[in-house]
Amino acid sequence: MFNRFWVLLLAGLVLSLLVIGSAQAATSIGFGYDLARQLDKNQDDGQVNLTGQVSVGRRSALIMGLASGERYEVLELGFKRYNEKYLSGSFFQLGAGYWYGDKKKAAKSKLGVDLRLGYELPITRHFVISGAVSALYGPNNLNTNERGEVIFRPHLGIMFHF
């Protein structure tokens, strides 16, 4: 199901959206890292989470995230809308993710929906810190391995943008 054709199709779609988004707005591209996953290894099996963000309009962005951990690898795509101004203030984000599980470690591959509410604060001209909480539905709970639960996750990130 998740073969090369689908990966190439998805990558082409993401790159097209990134190019279109850059052409429409005063271009801002950002690369971020979620520190909460590294500070607390109980969060999502201590995944390494990297994100890319491209501005679309004056108060919106397209998000692409990649994560890798002990049991799961995750590809996330989302839309972020700022309530105040771009890269400053409160925001909400709606996205979808494919959680690719390691079957040897009893992890199942699943699609998930993620709703995130948070706040971003610029600390220098090119660095922004953010804090958020997300509600994830779809993948099995990482601690109890139960399915059909809403999982609440904290996020603490830093982003470099230019």
C-alpha positions as CSV (number, residue, x, y, z in Angstrom):
1,M,0.0,0.0,0.0
2,F,2.7,2.5,0.9
3,N,4.9,1.7,-2.1
4,R,7.2,3.9,-4.2
5,F,4.4,5.2,-6.4
6,W,2.5,6.7,-3.4
7,V,5.7,8.0,-1.8
8,L,6.6,9.8,-5.1
9,L,3.1,11.1,-5.6
10,L,3.0,12.5,-2.1
11,A,6.5,14.0,-2.4
12,G,5.5,15.7,-5.7
13,L,2.3,17.1,-4.1
14,V,4.2,18.5,-1.1
15,L,6.9,20.1,-3.3
16,S,4.2,21.6,-5.5
17,L,2.5,23.1,-2.5
18,L,5.8,24.4,-1.2
19,V,6.6,26.1,-4.5
20,I,3.1,27.6,-4.8
21,G,3.1,28.7,-1.2
22,S,6.5,30.4,-1.6
23,A,5.3,32.3,-4.7
24,Q,2.2,33.6,-3.0
25,A,3.6,35.0,0.2
26,A,6.5,37.0,1.3
27,T,8.5,33.8,1.4
28,S,9.3,32.4,4.8
29,I,10.7,28.9,5.1
30,G,11.3,27.4,8.5
31,F,12.9,24.3,9.9
32,G,12.0,23.1,13.4
33,Y,12.8,20.6,16.0
34,D,10.5,19.3,18.8
35,L,12.5,19.3,22.0
36,A,9.7,17.7,24.1
37,R,10.3,14.3,22.5
38,Q,14.0,14.4,23.4
39,L,13.6,15.8,27.0
40,D,11.0,13.1,27.9
41,K,11.7,9.8,26.3
42,N,8.2,8.5,27.4
43,Q,6.6,10.8,24.8
44,D,6.2,8.9,21.6
45,D,9.1,6.5,22.3
46,G,11.7,9.3,22.3
47,Q,11.2,10.2,18.6
48,V,13.3,12.6,16.8
49,N,10.9,15.1,15.2
50,L,11.9,17.5,12.4
51,T,9.5,19.9,10.7
52,G,9.5,22.1,7.7
53,Q,7.1,25.1,7.3
54,V,6.4,27.3,4.3
55,S,4.2,30.4,4.5
56,V,1.0,30.6,2.5
57,G,-0.5,34.0,2.6
58,R,0.0,36.4,5.5
59,R,-1.2,34.2,8.4
60,S,-1.0,30.6,7.2
61,A,1.6,27.9,6.6
62,L,1.9,24.4,5.2
63,I,3.7,22.0,7.5
64,M,5.6,18.8,6.7
65,G,7.0,16.7,9.6
66,L,9.1,13.6,9.8
67,A,9.7,11.6,13.0
68,S,11.7,8.5,13.8
69,G,11.6,6.5,16.9
70,E,12.0,3.0,18.3
71,R,8.6,1.7,17.2
72,Y,7.3,4.2,14.6
73,E,8.3,6.4,11.8
74,V,5.9,9.2,11.1
75,L,5.2,11.4,8.1
76,E,2.9,14.3,8.8
77,L,1.3,17.0,6.6
78,G,-0.7,19.9,8.0
79,F,-2.1,23.4,7.6
80,K,-1.3,26.0,10.3
81,R,-3.3,29.2,10.8
82,Y,-2.1,32.0,13.0
83,N,-4.7,34.0,15.0
84,E,-2.5,37.1,15.3
85,K,0.4,37.5,12.9
86,Y,2.7,35.0,11.2
87,L,5.2,33.4,13.5
88,S,4.0,35.3,16.5
89,G,1.1,34.6,18.8
90,S,-1.5,31.8,19.0
91,F,-2.2,29.3,16.3
92,F,-4.1,26.2,15.4
93,Q,-2.9,23.4,13.2
94,L,-4.9,20.6,11.5
95,G,-3.0,17.7,9.9
96,A,-2.8,14.1,9.0
97,G,-0.1,11.6,9.6
98,Y,0.9,8.2,8.6
99,W,2.4,6.2,11.5
100,Y,4.5,3.4,10.0
101,G,5.0,0.8,12.8
102,D,7.7,-1.8,13.3
103,K,5.8,-5.1,13.2
104,K,8.7,-6.8,15.1
105,K,7.9,-4.5,18.1
106,A,4.1,-5.1,17.9
107,A,3.4,-1.7,16.3
108,K,0.7,-1.3,13.6
109,S,0.8,1.1,10.8
110,K,-2.1,3.6,10.9
111,L,-3.3,6.9,9.6
112,G,-3.9,9.6,12.2
113,V,-5.5,13.0,12.5
114,D,-3.8,15.7,14.6
115,L,-5.3,18.9,15.9
116,R,-2.8,21.3,17.6
117,L,-3.3,24.5,19.5
118,G,-0.3,26.5,20.5
119,Y,1.7,29.7,20.8
120,E,4.8,30.9,19.0
121,L,7.2,33.6,20.2
122,P,10.1,35.1,18.2
123,I,13.2,35.3,20.3
124,T,15.5,36.7,17.6
125,R,15.1,37.7,14.0
126,H,15.5,34.1,12.7
127,F,14.5,31.9,15.7
128,V,11.1,31.2,17.1
129,I,10.1,29.1,20.1
130,S,6.8,27.4,20.4
131,G,4.7,25.5,22.8
132,A,1.6,23.5,21.9
133,V,-0.7,20.6,22.9
134,S,-2.1,18.3,20.3
135,A,-4.9,15.8,20.2
136,L,-4.1,12.8,18.0
137,Y,-6.6,10.2,16.9
138,G,-5.9,7.1,14.9
139,P,-2.7,5.3,16.0
140,N,-2.7,3.0,19.0
141,N,-1.9,4.6,22.3
142,L,1.9,4.3,22.7
143,N,1.7,3.5,26.4
144,T,-1.3,1.2,26.6
145,N,-1.4,-0.1,23.0
146,E,-5.2,0.5,23.0
147,R,-6.9,1.7,19.9
148,G,-9.6,4.3,19.4
149,E,-8.3,6.7,22.0
150,V,-7.5,10.4,21.7
151,I,-3.9,10.9,22.6
152,F,-2.9,14.3,24.1
153,R,0.7,15.2,23.5
154,P,2.7,18.3,24.5
155,H,5.1,20.0,22.1
156,L,8.0,22.3,22.8
157,G,9.9,23.4,19.7
158,I,12.4,25.7,18.3
159,M,12.4,26.8,14.6
160,F,14.9,28.6,12.4
161,H,13.2,30.6,9.6
162,F,14.4,32.7,6.8
